[in-house]
């Protein structure tokens, strides 16, 4: 059993009480034009992002308890030198948790949850005041739901894990290696936990409105691939994951699932994906 490290979570309290525009790859807020209002003066950073809604508060550290050192108005472009990990903040538009804090060029940090924009691919988090450690390990367990027949309960624990995403390959019950062409689909993302991350999953065919499986005709040989992934937030996958092949008739029977590097990347990206419009 892997020890679980506590979560710093601010559900429903996005920094600056903003109506956050989506991060890269999401639909823009209707009528909003990124950077059409202002560009905040400062040195050029590694990447840029735009404030949304009511603007954003730049803080002295990666915690909602840290002092506000500057307030930025809506629809302004900021430059960032990198990002660190800190308090989990709710993204009010996507409804997803986010623990990334962008390091503002010139000083201070701002929650990613109130910024339209993402760090460049491959950029790793750095340390900043009040930052938390990077995730290091995660373990997935699955059980039949005691409250809902035909449903699963997904549970993950880990070391320095703050947000967990789950994904599967819908309708794959072969129990064999995952095909290279398989399309991973997100089951859900969880960012609030005291003893671990738990998500109820209705066992239904994917054509019935979401990823799922049908247990009624399952045999002991029928299995489904499921991964638990430590996420930074929407579109913020890490390489810390536990892929398992789970028995459909008896979900407590799980075995490690071998994945190629490309499959691990695809599974992680799906598990930590931002909700699509």
Secondary structure, DSSP 8 states (H G I E B T S, - for coil): --------EETT--GGG------TTS---TT--TTSSEE--S---SEEEEE-TT-EEEESSSSTTS-EEEEE-TTEEEEEEEEEEEEEEE-TTT--EEEEEEEETTS-EEEGGGEE----TT------TT------EEEEEEEE-SSSTTEEEEEEEEES---EEEEE-TT----S---TT---EEEEEE---SS-EEEEEE---GGGTSS----TT--TT-EEEEEEEEEEETTEEEEEEEEEEEESS-TT-EEE----HHHHHHHHHHHT-----
